């Protein structure tokens, strides 16, 4: 276990290093500096500002400084908001994003499990058809379309929840729902397939044969065994939510890192783009690592050899 | 004994050889793998409906190549007719008769814009007076082109990578798999955004970007299957006979990988469509004035409160395409892989 963990963390750091290096040099490849549109500057002023951002040094020095800075939590200064440290920009914005992400995960996965299980138990009935249709819709309709519809019909027409901005719990409801749709549908589909398999297995037949009630069989034996593989889709679901958050936060004006990412892309704020890229990668890698560990712990049949799946 | 039965040569009559050669034999016609899958697919009603819908969309997309088919020029700006609601000739139902509710009362937007009575925009116009129907048709074409070409590039690269890795095995395979693992732990979104920043915005960069970020799944599936296949006797036989690896790949591996590849392709296309729409919606995808489903949604969203049709129609088209692809892919998977069928 310790050996496996060490290996995984080594790969994690290696990947992180590669991500940092690639993003850094890609950003250097891009044309333009923060001063491209400032024609009025005299050469001296230009020199001064470039120096302030550390852009006069050779690229390899800039790279070393950047990497060293990251270890101290320093991601440089934003091009867009001068005097604003990128690390501050991100740390002040990560809260809402994490909150929304976690809420969406819970709101998506738990009802998704119940929904999928319902479909499997009532296989080949109208209930099953209904759940299948809902989950196909959930997978197919893009989250940003859903978000705009929710914002207009539930937020504006019905007036149940605020349509945008960030304040208390009420403000999180609509973005959470919009984000949760795709994890919900994915989980429901996944659980249905798993559960249909499990319900056909011998130990379910045995449980029924020894006289357990249908409810007991379903909850104690079938559902529990189909839950284990759900852990494996948590990673992809997290990716889904991260992708969705970029545009959902924009639509609902949530002050999160997704919204910041879009803003910095549109304004060519390279230091912020790099920092958000790194933060996203770290979050995904940590989620993947945790789910792999949990999977090994709850299912002893899986050996943690690093060559699973 | 009473009378004897006399058997002469005449008692025996030769049977017609072409009929009933073997009355014991019970068999269905021999089906190839593809025919068999097709037979199963046909039984799946929803998959067939999805397939028909997709074919219709592809036909519409191809037709939109010819400007004369479109009711209007998709990129022609006509500010006089900006933001007109849908109007169908000869139909007087609210919603399609060119009227819209403004300030609590229903007004005739066409009359207000000074349009002649023979001016019709079937799905209305956008904020620059461009015909929405024409834009949706060309937008569908662009979105489908991006998705299909991106998937083909992804397929070409992913399958080659996967087959090579699986075939070589050993250290090469190990290295190639570690590389994939590293790429996979970078969020797709991040790869897409970074590549979009570096390449000039446009159709080809989106295609490259989507292809580059989605080939890993295809490569892994192909590799896993190749590892299994290369232990089979017929591959061994081919190797023993001195067949070159390239020929083995094309003649023996690819046909046996085809079902996996086809299924995965059908799942990649909708996600490519989604990414194109997503990027264009965020504003880093297809540049103006070219229409794609994503840019149309982006334009429509700005006016959604007052002119909901501008977003509804592209949203409906996008959703129908996505649903059809997903349902069809599900159907194909069941058709190709009868074992996993419940």
Interface residues (C-beta under 8 A of the other chain):
Chain A: X11 X12 X14 X15 X18 X19 X22 X23 X26 X29 X30 X123 X136 X137 X139 X140 X141 X142 X144 X145 X148 X149 X152 X156 X196 X200 X239 X242 X243 X246 X247 X250 X251 X261 X262 X265 X266 X273 X277 X280 X281 X284 X285 X288
Chain B: X178 X181 X182 X185 X186 X187 X188 X189 X190 X193 X194 X197 X198 X270 X274 X277 X278 X281 X282 X283 X284 X297 X301 X304 X305 X308 X311 X315 X318 X319 X322 X323 X325 X326 X327 X342
